[in-house]
Amino acid sequence: MIILVLAGGCAVLKPLEADLPREPAEAQEPAPPMPDEAVAPPAPAVPPAPLTDIKRLLDYFRAVKKLAGVELAREYENARAAFTRTRSDYDRARLALLHALPDTAFNDESRALDLLDPLVRSQNSMLNDLAFLIHAFVHEQRRLEQSLNGVQEKLDALKALEKSLIERQRVGGKRK
């Protein structure tokens, strides 16, 4: 049994204009600050924080996910060339991200894991946590693919068994 409870809200009543105190006809200017009172200077504009490598990689991944075909292949070549040239942690993680992308010509989970291993092992790397996350993601993706392949093999075996049973019944039915 469902019981509905309705509660009415209380409205805040505004005073009528007649109830408000009236100001004199001439407007009063604010009093100047007293000499003892310190006037706070306006707060300086805070410059935007510099992008960390983690933020840059997340933004990069978001942008790369939108690319397709030739643009994606060009980006892969740029990332590969940058890593070959610099060997930096950032370019290493960037190339690993691209190798981890499914359904691409350059998808290579083993290569992605190889690239990420030094970052995962290095506790001093600023990209250690992100590398660990990507590493775990790629491992999970591999595990799911292997599981899917196992299920597909079982399904194929069941289809073959069903086909063989149908053939036997057909051949057995003709003999009678």
N, C-alpha and C positions, 0 to 999 in steps of 0.2 A: 504494500500500500504506500502511495506517495503522498506526502503532506506538503502542501505549499504554504509557505509563510511569507506574507507580503508585509514589508515594513515601509511605512511612509517616511519620507525624509523631512527634516525640519528645515524650513527656509529661513534664512537670515533676513529680517525685515530691515529695509533702509529707512532712516528717518525722513520724514517729509521735509521739504524745503522750509516750511514755516517753523520747524523745530530747530533748524540749524542756526548757529549764531551768525549774525550779520557782520560783515567787515565794513569798516568805514569806507566812504566813497572814494577817498584817495588811497592809492596803493602805497604800501610802505616798502622801501628798499631794504634789502638785507643789510644788517649792520656789518661794517668792515671788521676783519679779524682783529682781535686784541693783540698788542705787540708781544705779549708773552706766549700766545698761541702759535704753534708751529704749523705752517701750511705744508701739507705733504706734497712733494713734487709728483707730477704724473708718473705712473709706472712706465718704465721703458718697455718698448715693444720687444717681446720675446721672439728671437729668431727660431724658425722651425728646427727641430732636432735633426741632426744629420741622419741619413738612412743607415741603419746597420746592415751588415751583410745578410743577416737573416731576413730583414724586411725587404731588401733588394731582391733576394732569391724568391721570396713569396710573390712579390710583384712580378718578377720575371716569369714565374710559373703560371700566374694568372694570364699574362700576355701570351705566352707560348701556347696555352690551351686553346686560344682563339685562332691560332694560325693553322693553315692547312696546306697540303701540297708543296709547291715550289718554295713558298715563304718559309715553311717549317724546315724543309731540307736545307735551305740557305742558312737558317738560324743554327741548325745542327753543325753545319760546316764552320760557321763563325765561332761557335762554342768550342768545337774540336781544335780549331787553329789557336784560339785564345789560350786553351789549356796547354797545348803543346808549347806555346811561347812562354807563358808565365809560370805554369805549374803551381799557381796559387790555390789556396783552399777554396776560395770563392769560385774560380773557374772549374775546379775539380767537382764541386757540388753542382754547379750549373750543367756540366756535361753529364753527370750522373742522373740528374733530373730528366734530361732528354732521353738518355738510354732507358729510363724507367717508364717512359710514356708508352702505353699500350697502343697497338694498331698503327705503328709507324714502321717505316722501312729500317730505321736504325734502332728499333727496340731490341735491347740486349740486356736482359736482367743480370746475367753473370758479370758483364762489363760494369754495369751500374754498381753492383755489390763490390767489385774489385776497387772501383774508384772511391767508394764510400768508406771502405775498411780503414784506411789511415785516419780519416776524420773521426770515425767512431772510436778508434783506439786512443786517439789523442785527447786527453782530458783538458789540455791547454788550448785547444782550438775553440774559437768563438762559435764555430759551426757544429760543434760536437752534438748538441741536442737535436738540431735539425737533421744532421746526418744520421743519427740514431733512428729518428722517426722515419725518414725515407728508407733506411736500411730495413727496418721492421716491416714497413709497407711492402717493399719488394719481396721480402721473404714470405709474407702472407699471400701476396699475389701468386707467387710460385706454388705455394702449398695448395691454394684453391685451384690453380690450373691442373696440378697433378691429380687432385681429387676429381675434377671434372673429366680429365682423361680416363681415370679409372671407371667412372660411372659410364662414360661413353663406350668403353670396351665391354662392360657388362651388358649394356643395351644392345650393342652389336652382336654379342654372343646369344642373347635372348632372341633377337630377330633371326639369326641363323638357325637356332633350334626350332623356332616356330615355323620357319620355311621348310625345314627338314621334316617336321611332323606333318605339315600340309602335303608335302610330296608323298610321304608314306601312305597317308590316308587316300590320296588320289590313286596311287599305284595299287593299293590294297582293294579299293573299291572297283577297279577295272577287272580284277581277277575273278570276282564273284560272278 
